[in-house]
């Protein structure tokens, strides 16, 4: 090993001595100037002549029609053969269709090169993070953890280790460990070739605490609001997420208490390494204190600024509150008249007597298509199939005056109806509607040809806007021709009834969802004083009370229960139009029985209906992912008397499936009657949208 360097040194030394003898003195010239000039060859005198004008310069040309000049047999310097166009017939062919192009990957590209190096495997662990409860957070973001113990080469392992060092320091600082450090070491395991061991060691140090807390730059009132909203105290850890959340509360609280334009500056935390504390300062420009003024609107309008004021829940001179502006925007979204809509405050330059500024609410509208076509379908044992198609113009009579035409086709029901409806009619959440309908209904209990004219004023819930209190009142005129069993004749005959009704309803809803409640309860009462004109005038009243409750046993299990009672007073059952009687059985009543199949029957075995009923149901709604299973038991009965009894109760039991979607659960229930009697179906199936109750 020492021979080669020594030999190289000797050769270098000998070469150096020889070169030193040949190199002249650096001050002595090698060739004199006169000798250099005499050695140069003489120049051509033509080079001294002036150039010809460029206009007189002629390019050599070849006559295309004449013969080509003879080609020399010898080499001709700088000779270029004339260009001859080349035509390939294949280039003139049309391209093959793209669908016939073969895009299969050649086998050679999918084979693994046997000479490719083996991947580098490694183990990875951390030290020092678990003590400050940051181990899980680090592992969720770690680049090495994401590699699952295998990378292409050692350089990638080292690069990811450096990345994890920076990650660990970032996490430590975000939790107040500003002196924290992290170092990753990569070592080769001696007894395992190709196996690396990576250890990331973190030294968190002391956690910094908040020292003084100050909000600067604003008058006393907004400063007090901001300080209270921060909810930070000296001695709290300087955790980044806690401080960011505190500042977000400031940005939220100020617009809710009269300051629509706050500007929150960049925080400053002055760290003291000796005491491990940080003094927190938040610059704040609160902007002017403001009161509500008027309304403005612009864009593609669905309605004007006057109707915007109808939807708003605030009046002029009230202190500005961002929650009320958000409520206004949500009410406008609920009209279903917009592709997009926004509401924001703008200064008017007008000053209130107390020195606050007035702000107008600027509503930017982008009206959407007002027309829609909808369809829905369902199936219940006893009712069969039922499908409804409707056309609606939601703003035919602005503001919010809708016209809806609906047709129903089914195995037992056919109808055509027209409805005019004005939502938010002169007041927020008040709906006025007028309906005209012609229908034919053919059930086991009766067949009826009915014409109805009805009007109502109501406050109702929708899937978008669920309300605690709901109510309605109105009037109804009905002309109906129905068949019924006449006990005097001992057979079915037809009769025509003219009915006037004044239905009243009130509801109280403390559930958490309209279509899929999981907690809370609901109560609803309805009464309808009515007068029937058929062989005289007969006044009577129909009353119904419904209640349901929902209790979450766990995140995936809800116990739901329902009870309902109804009564008709002031008239005998046989004098009452069959369509105004109570019936039991079906998907919205007692499952396991066909539609209207509970209660008294005539000698032919057809349902007669009754003047009172009761219904009960309990079910366990178990959900897993987007699916659910619902076992249930229902009970109920219909009675001839005007008050319900609890004798001869009928029970049905079954199980249902649920598919949960964004707009509500799809429901399929299968039930059977308990103690089934002759003529009753063994199985009843119910399909619809939403829970049973």
C-alpha positions, 0 to 999 in steps of 0.5 A: 500500500505504501509503494505506489505513493512513494513511486509517484513521489519519485517520478514527480520529483524527477519530472520536476528537475527535468522541466526546471532545466528546460523552462527559460527565465520568465523575463526572457521572451521566447520569440522577438516581435520582429521575428513574429511579424516576419513569420506571418504570410502575406495578405491577399490584396483583394481583401483591401478592395471595397465590397459590391452593393448588395442590390447587385449581388446575384444568387446562382439559379438552376433552370427547372425546365432545362437539363441538370448540369453534369455531375462531377465524378470526383468530390465537389466541395460544398456541393448540395443536391437539390431537394426532391419531395418525398410522398408516402401513400400511407400518410394520405390514409385516414386515421384509425378510430381512437376506440381501436387504438391498443393501449395495453401495457407491454409485458416488459414494462410490468416485469420487476427488474431482478437487478433492482436493489432491495428496499431499505427496511427500518424500525422507528420509535420516538422518545420524549413526546409521550411524557407531554401527551403529544405522541399520538398527534405526532404519529398521525402526521409523521412522514416515517410513520406513513412509510410503514417501515420501508423505503426505497433507499437510505437517503429517503429514510434520512430525508424523512427523519429530518422532516420529522425533526421539524414536525416534532419541533413545530408540535412542541412549539404549538403546545407552548414548549418554545425551548423544545428540540428534536433530533433523529438518529439513523443507525445500521443494525449490525446483525441485520444487513439492510435494516435501519433503526431510527430514533427521534428523541425530543426534549420538550423543556418547560411549557411557557405560560401566559403572563399578562393579557392585554387588548389594545387600540380600542375604546373601553367598551369593545376592549371589555367585550374582547377581554371577556370573549378571550377568556384567557387567564395568566398562568394558562399554557400558551397553546396555539389552538386555545389562543386561536379559538379565543381570538375567534370568539372575539371576532364572533362576539363583537358583531353580536354586540353592536360592532359590525366591522371589527379588525383584529390585528396580529397577536404579540407574545413576548417570551421570557426565557427566565420565567418561561412566561409570555406576555400576550397583546392583541391589537384591536380596531373595533370600528364604530358601534352601530344600529340597524337602519334600513334595507337595500338589495341588488342583483337578480331579484326574486323580491324587493327590499320591502319583503326583505324587511318582512323576513327580518326579525329586527327593526330600525334603531335596534343595536346591531347583532350579527345573529339577526343578519344570519337569521335573515339570510337563512330565512331567504335561503328557506324560500327556495327562490335563490341560487345564492343570497348574501346579507351584510352591513354597510355604513350609511354615514347617518349618526343616531342620537346616541352617537352610534352609526346606522348601517343598512343591510345590503342583500345581494340576490341571485334568483334561481329557477322558480319552476320545478317538477317533482314526483314521489311514490310509495307502497303500503299493503292495503293502499297499494301503490301511490304516485304523485307528480306536481308542477310548481311555480314558487314565485308566480305572484311575487313576493313568494306567491306560488302556484302548484298543480298536483296529480295523484295516481294509485291503485286506490286513489286518483286526484287532481288539485290546484293550490295557491300558497303565499309564504311569509304573507305580511309576516315572517313564517305565516302562510296563506293557502287556497286549495281546490281538489277533485278526487276519487278514492276507492277503499274497502271501507267506501268509494267516494267522489269528492270535490273540496275547496279549502283555505288556511292560514298557518305556521308550519315546520319544514325540513329546512326550518323546523319550528317549536310552535306551529299552528293553523286555522282555516275553512273547508267546503266538501261535496262528496258522493259516497257508498256506505252500508245502510243497516236499515236496508241491509245493503250498501247504497250511495249518499251525497254529503255537503260538509262545512268545517273549520279545522284548528291545529296547534303543535309543540315540537322539541325534537331535534329533527323533523324527518329523523328525530333522535331526542325530545318530544312532540305534541299536536292537537287538532279539532274540527267543528263541522256541519253535515247537510244530508237529510238535515243539518247535523253539527259535530266535532272531530278531535285528535291528539298525537304525542311522540317521544325520543330517547337516545340510549347511545350514539347508535340506539334510539328508543321512540314511542308514540300515542294517539287518541281521537273522538267524534262527538255530536253525531251517530256513526251511521249519519257521518260520511264514511270519509269523515270517520276514523279508521285504523291500520296501515303504515301511519297507524298500526303496522301489521294490518292493512289500511283501514282494516281495524275496527267494526265491520259490516256483514260483508266484512268491510270496514265501517269505521268508528267515532273513536280510536287509540294507537300506540307504538314503540320501536328501537332504532339502531343505526350503523353507518348509513344503515339501520334496523328497527324492531317495533310493536304497534297496538290500537283499535277503532271503536263505534262509541264516541270515546276510545276504550282499551278493550279488544286491542290489536297488536302488530309486530315487525322489523324495518330497515333504514337507509340514511340519506342527506334528506332523511331516511328511506324506510321499509317496514315489514310487519305481521298481526299478532293473533291474526284472524281469518281474512287478515294478511300475514305480512304487510309491507310499508315503504316511504321517506322518513321515520314512521313517527 
